[in-house]
């Protein structure tokens, strides 16, 4: 199964390169690339029953000729379809070839989202489907059309048919009623029935979660003596006194836990979780100040250059008056600046080095690194975190996350860390009013935006996609950007930011927004973290139904950072899930609800794919599986020399050897 993808018919050099860019190089890896969701084509919905907000399959005929028009960078194809119960319009963006394929009378099986457009229920960018039953939908891979991806997976499955060894002990499988491995792999992609799909996902998810937890337990058991940092008892209170605000009781409690860790003989490995605006950064700076008081260097790593620079500016204001030298190391520095930064870190001139992944690149040497801080932990894998800690002799590690995660899930996903929760917000934060806005009320939203901008305020528009995709029915950022600046709000200054842009262009656009040169920032979720613009008072989230509650809450936290009233508008038809978000601002309550409704995978999206290859994404809302796999791991590790435990431990070592840390586990 570890054979090249070139063995699969239809995968030529170009597609081979595209798969490699996505981290898929073998037939085994392609089979392990599991669907993110499924389309049910078994029961087409009559057009007369379609309602705005529905995502459904319809069986129709083309009624009349297709039309086409251009709007700047967009080609919009429109036609009408009928099924005898009703006739509705259908539109596609940037798929000009469809016009010649849509002859009147052609039968189509469409799967997509119905929206309210110009007074009509309209199908927007539906996929043209074939077949019946449950059809897999995969995460998009650039350069590979959705249909070709599906065919490649099907061919890979045929090559591997009957060849998956079942490495889980039989007694364990019987104990939890898990299906056989080959059955699971086949039905995870092309299920025979809903029952077969559920059994397959249960098997794959359980195995992946179990092995991950075993590996974390083994990894943590290797904990060694770390840097012990001694400082005067008065140092903690001295730091709090230098802040321009009074710390919350939660901040005091968490810093006491961190201080105890720093003084311990064992290397600290602690995650500080807290809702948006709970004051986690102040705790990190306090830990850095304590390390400095004990005579040690610190490093703080952020996932983006924008966030790193924000931390740098804040650290200089707070820490330099305490006698600390703060430096910045990011990829965009000149060659000379890099050299000088490396020298300052190696000589100990910098007490604190703040930066991006540049902090862990080859050639960066620290004089006496005693504390490592990583921000936005969900954007780093365990291995990236440990790469920074390996720059010193077992320094203390503190990680921060503004993504609220239910504590039970935290213990499973971050089993190598102690967890502190900052569960109190400082006084003075402006509550963000959250409203659901259906398509019919969009014009009113634009009027509201004009009034806010006239007051000198700014707004975000967040979209789930960069550009039009045949695999996903949602408004892409590029379409929204063009529509706003040419049709809806041409009088305003509008910027576009997404993850495919060059880092320099993206940072420049963010800077123009941050400094008030732009009124509106249209973006994908790249602004989920790292942008602090107190003047921004409006957050508009397109296709809000496509985001998890926890992610919506995270995005909502980008506004309400100043003293002005702030708003978050969820562009979607009302649902019970979205209504829940409008009723609370408690991030941990929201995360718990998210896990109950849609499963733990919704909390992380694809960002955890480097850690859990299948388990989290395959949970399908079955949170009981988390506890079952957790308890099984504890049961096996209670007697690690038993035959079943030895087999599972060996499998965990093999599966996660390169995903946790390159250490021998004894």
LINWO-V388252 format. One line per field, one symbol per residue. ss: DSSP state (h for helix, s for strand, l for the rest). psi: psi as a letter, one per 30 degrees, with the letter a starting at -180 (. if undefined). burial: I if it has 9 or more other C-alpha atoms within 8 Angstrom, else O. Layout:
# LINWO-V388252
ss=???
psi=???
burial=???
This chain:
# LINWO-V388252
ss=lllshhhlllllhhhhhhhhhllllshhhhhlllllssssllllllhhhlllllsssssssssssssssssllsssssssssllllsssssssllllhhhhlllllsssssssssssllssssssssssllllsssslllsllslhhhhhhhhhhhhhhhlllllllllhhhhhhhllllhhhhhhhhhllllhhhhhhhhhhhhhhhhhhhhhhhhhhhhlllslllllllllhhhhhhhhllllllhhhhhhhhhhhhhhhllsllsssssslllllhhhhhhhhhhhhhhlllssssslllhhhhhhhhhhhhhhhhhhlllsssslllllhhhhhhhhhhhhhllllsssslhhhhllllllllssssssllhhhllhhhhhhhhllllllsssssslllllhhhhhhhllllssssslllllllllsssssslhhhhhhhhhhhhhhhhlllsssssllsllllllllllshhhhhhhhhhhhlllllsssslllllhhhhhhhhhhhhlllllsssslhhhllllllllssssssllhhhllhhhhhhhhlllllllllssssssllllhhhhhhhhlllhhhhhhhhhhhhllhhhhlllllllllllllllllllhhhhhhhhhhhhhhhllllhhhhhhhhhhhhhhhhhhllllll
psi=fhlkfffkkfjaeeeeeeeefggjfleeeeefilkflkkjgfikkkeffkkkfkjlkkjlkkjlkklklkjcgkjjkklkllgfflkllkkkkhifffeffikkfkkkjkjakkljkhflkkkjhlkjllalakkkklkkkkfjleeeeeeeeeeeeeegkgfjkjfkkeeeeeeghklleeeeeeffeikfleeeeeeeeeeeeeeeeeeeeeeeeeeffgklkajkjklkffeeeeeeffkglklleeeeeeeeeeeeeeflfkkkikkjkllkgfheeeeeeeeeeeeefgglllkjklfleeeeeeeeeeeeeeeefggkkklkjlfflleeeeeeeeeeeefgekfkkkaafffglkfjkkeijfkkkklieffkleeeefeefffaihlkkkkkkgjkkkeeeefeehfgklkkkjhkkllfkjkjkkkkjlefgeeeeeeeeeeeeffglllkjklflelkkffkjlkleeeeeeeeffeehfflkklkklfflkeeeeeeeeeeeeggfkekjklagfgelgkjjffkfkjkjkhffflleeeeeeeefflgfaflklkkkjjlkkleeeeeefflgjeeeeeeeeeeeglfffffbffgffejfeeefgfhfiffeeeeeeeeeeeeffiffleeeeeeeeeeeeegegfdkikkj.
burial=OOOOIIOIOOIOOOIIOIIIOOOIIIIIIIIOIIIIOIIIIOOIIIIOOIOIIIOIIIIIIIIIIIOIOOOOOIIIIIIIIIIOOIIIIIIIIIIIOOIOOIIIOOOIIIIIIIIIIOOOIIIIIIIOOOOOIIIIIIOOIOOIIIOOIIOIIOIIIOOIOOOOOOOIIOOIIOOOOIIOIIIIIIIIIIIOOOOIIOIIIIIIIIIIIIIIIIIIIIIIOOOOOIIIIOIOOOIIOOIIOOOOOOOIOIIIOIIOIIIOIIIIOIIIIIIIIIIIIIIIOOIIIIIIIIIIIIOIIIIIIIIOIIIIIIIIOOIIOIIIOOOIIIIIIIOOIOOOOIOOIIOIIIIIOIIIIIIIIIIIOOOIOIIOIIIIIIIIIIOIIIIOIIIIIIIIIIIIIIIIIIIIIIOOIIIIOOIIIOIIIIOOIIOOIIOIOIIIIIIOOIOOOIOOIOOIIOOOIIIIIIIIIIOIOIIOIIIIIIIIIIIIIOOOIIOIIIIIIIOOOOOOOIIOIIOIIIOOOIIIIIIIIIIIIIIOIIOIIIIIIIIIOOIIIIIIIIIIIIIIIIIOIIIIIIIIIIOOOIIOIIOOIOIIOIIIIIIIOIIIIIIIOOOIOOIIIIIIIIIIIOIOIIOOIIOIIOOIIOOIOOOIIIIIIOIIIOOIIOIIIOOOOO
